[in-house]
Amino acid sequence: MSTLTRLFQRLTLLSATNCPKPYVRHKARYVQKPVIGHGVAFRRKVHFPEKYTVKPLEVTNLAGRDPTSGRVVVKGIGGGIKHKYHWVDWKRVGPKEGPPQEEKIVKIIKDGCRTSFVALVAHGDKLKYILATENMKAGDIIRTSCHIPRIPVRPNEGDAYPLGALPLGTEVNCVEKYPGLGGFLVHAAGAFATILRKAPDNRVVIVTPSKKEFSLPQECMCTVGKLSNAEHSSIPIGSAQKNRELGNRPRSGLWQRKTGRFGRKIRKPPPVRAFDSKTVDRPEEIVFTCSRPFEKTIR
């Protein structure tokens, strides 16, 4: 009798484990929430190929939604004219010794995905896009060099040099945060940073348009001059239809900007922020050594 009881218990356990779980209607699936403000734009997604090209790239408009979950992350984005993306080469690489590398400006174009104009640059049989400066025009010759001389150089607008090779007071844009990273700071139309002073340990202090000061290694590359399309911020949108063409949806009307009667808080600028080269901390390697040959023992 006890054997039959154990057999029936085992059968019931097997049937319980093999049967499908019942569907619960009110139970929702876990979806990872998207995080805002970590370098991810929810306005458009650019389809980059594996190899660099000057061909305009296809774009998928996200309308403020997360591409993975489809949830609305940023409100007020959607619609508008669809623009193709021009892939800007942020790295200006030149010779470390000898005369600088010369490149020619082919044409200046307007990119709908950014505020400043874009310049098509040719060197040999290679083409690339860079951000155009204020007075840059087709046919100009620009120079790129990674050499830091003892005496500061006298650069022209559009030239690319390390921060340590330029005199104090020079207006620069597309400044690298680490050597070899590519232009990281100052991309907006009409913006520029100014070289303030030299700092110890072969560092250069610059001030950005936000009045923040950064201490960078002198090997960081930058482009000389002020970025183009400086009147972008002063041009009024003009109509609600134009705002929709720019990809901005209407707001609720509840939020109103404060007037001047409320005053403002005057804060002192933050301290100088120093950027160092990124170093990856690798775990300590443990190496086992065996002085005698391995013998397999059976017990």
N, C-alpha and C positions, 0 to 999 in steps of 0.2 A: 504493500500500500504506500509505503514511504517512497519507493522508487517511482511509482506513477505520479505521486505528488510533485517530486523534484522534476520529472520530465515535463509536466504541465507548466510548472513555474519557468523552466528554461524556454519553452515555446512562447509563453506570453512575453518574456523579456526580449526575445528575438523579434517578435512581431512589433513590439513597441519601438524598438530601435530602428527598424526598417520602414516604418510607416512615415509618409511625408508630414511635415509640420503644418498645422492649420494656418491659413492666411488671416492675419489680423488687419482689419481695415484701417483702424485709427492709428496704427503704429507706423511712423514715418521713417524713411531711410536717413541715415546720417550723411550729410553733405558737408564737406569742408568749406567753411566760409572764406571768401576771398579777402585778402588784406590790402588795404589802400595805402599808398604812399611808399612803396618799396620798389620804385622804378618800373612798375607795370602800368601802361596806359590802357584805359578802357574805352578809348575813342576809336582806335583802329588797330588792326593786326597786319603787319607787313610780312609777306611771304618771301623770305630771303633765300636765294639759291646757295649752293655750296661754294661757288667761286664768285669773286667780285666781278661786277659788271656795271656798265653805265646805262644799260637799258632800263627804262622806267619799270618799277616792280609793281606787281598786282597787290591790292590792298583789300582787306575785308573789314567793313565798318562794323563795330561792335555795339554802338549806340548805348554805351555805358554799362554793358552787361559783361559778366565774367564768361570767357570763352569755354570754360570747362563745365560749369554748372548751369549757365544760362540765366543766373539771377541778376537782377538790377543792382549794380554796385554804386554807380554815380548817377544821380538824377540830373536832368537838364541837358543831356547829350542825345543826339539822334538826328537822322535825316541829313540834309545838306548835299552839296555837290561832291561827288566822289572824285578824288584826286589820286593820281599815281605817285609813287614814292621814288625820289632820286637818292640813291645810296651814296652817302658822303663818306669818303675815306678820311678818317680822323687822324691817321698817322702820317706826319710829315717826316720822312726819313731822308737824310742827306749824308754826304761823306764826312767822316770824322777828321780828315786831314786834307789839305790842299784846297783848291778853289771850290766854291759852292756849286751845287747842281742847279741848272737853269731850266725853267719850265715856261711854257707859253700859254696864255689865256686864250681859249678858242672862242667862248661865248659866255654871256651872263644870262641866266634864265631865272624865272620865278617858280618856286616850288610851293604848291598848295598845302603841303604838310608841315611847313615851317615858316617863320616870320621873315628871316633874312633871305637875300638872294643867294643863288648857287652858281658857282663858276666851274665850267668844264676846262680842265687843265690837261695839256699834252706834254709828254716827255718821251722822246724816241717813238716807239710804236705803242705806248701805253697811254690810256685815257683814265681820268678819275675826276670825281667831283670834290670840291672844297667849298667852304663858306666864303662868299665874296665880301671884300672890304668896301669901304665907303666910295672911294674914287677909282676902284678897279674897273677896267674896260677891256674889251676884246683886243688882242694884239699885244698886251703888256707882257713883259718878261719878269717873272718872279724867281727868287733864289731860295734855296734850302741848304742849310749846313748844320751839322752837329758839332762843329769845332768851337771851343771856348778859347778865344785868344787872350793874351795878357792885357791888351788895350781894347775897350769896348768898340764894337763895330758901329758904322753909321748906316742903319738899314733903311730900305724903302718900304712903302706900304705893300703888304701882301707877302713879304719875305718871312721865312720861318727860321728862327734861331733858338738856341737854348736861352733860358732866363739869365744865365751867368754871362752871356756874350753881349747883352744889351745894356745901354746906359740907363741911369736912373731917370724916372719920369716918362719912360716910353709907354705908349698905349698899346696893349696887346689883347688878343682874344684867343679862343680855343687853346687854353692853357692845360697842360697835362698835370694830373695829380701825382702820378708816379712816373719815373722815366720809362718810356716804352708803352704806356697805357693808351695814348692817343688823346686828342683834345677833349677835355672833360668839363672845364669851367668856361663860362661866358660864351653862350651860343645865340642869345636873343638878338633881334634886330636893333641896331644902333647902340649895342652894349660894348663896353671895353673895360679892361682892368688896367691899373697903373702900377708900375714897378716903384715901390717906395724906397727900400733900402736893402743893403746887404746884411746878412745875419751870420753869426759864427757857424762853423761846421759846414762851410760851402753851401749856404742856404740863401734864398732870396725871398723877401717879403713883398707881396702884392696886395692891393686893395681892390675888391670887386665892386660892381655897381650897388650891391646891398650894404656897402660900407664895412663889410667884414674883411679882416686881414688874414692871409694865409701865408705860412712859412713853407716854402717848397724847395726841394733840391735844385741846385743850379743846372743840372742836366735836363730838367723838364723842358720840352719843346713848347713853343708858342708861335702864334702868327702876329705880325706887327700890324697895327692899325685898328680902326674902329669899324665894326660890322656895318653892312649896308642896310638900306631901307630904314633909316633912322626915323622917318616920319610915320612909321607904322602905328606907334602908340598914340599919336595926336590926330589921326584920321577918324572922324566919327562914323559909326555904323550907318546911321541915317534913317533906317526904317526897320520895321519888324520883319519884313520879308528878307532883307539882306542878312539879318541875324539868323534866320532859318537856313539860308543858303550856306552860312558858315558852320552849320551843324549844331546850333544851340536851340533847344526847345524852350517854350515859354515857361516862365516861373509862376509860382502860385499867387504872387502879389502880396503876400503877407509880410515879406522882408522889405524893409526900407533902410537906406543908408543913413547913418547919423549925420546931422549937420555940424557946423563948426562950433555951435554953442556948448557942446559937451566937452570940448577941450581934448587934449591928448596927453598921454604919458611920455615924458622925455626920459629915455633910458640911455645909459652909457653903452657904447659898443662892446661886444664881447671881446675877450682876450684873443691874442693871435693863436690860430690853430695850426699846428705843425703836422704835415703829412710825411710819413716815412714809408719806405718800400715795404710791400707786403711780404712777410716771411711766414711760411707754413711750418708750424711746429710738428715735426715728425716724431712718432713714438720711438723710444730707445729700442734698438735691435738687440735681441738676446741670441747669441750664437753658442750652440752646444758643440763641444769637441769630444771626440772619443779617441783615446790613445791606443786602445787595443782593438783588434778586429771583433766584429759582432758575432756572437755565437748564440744560436737558438737552442734554448733548453726546454725540454718537455718534462713536466712533473706529473 
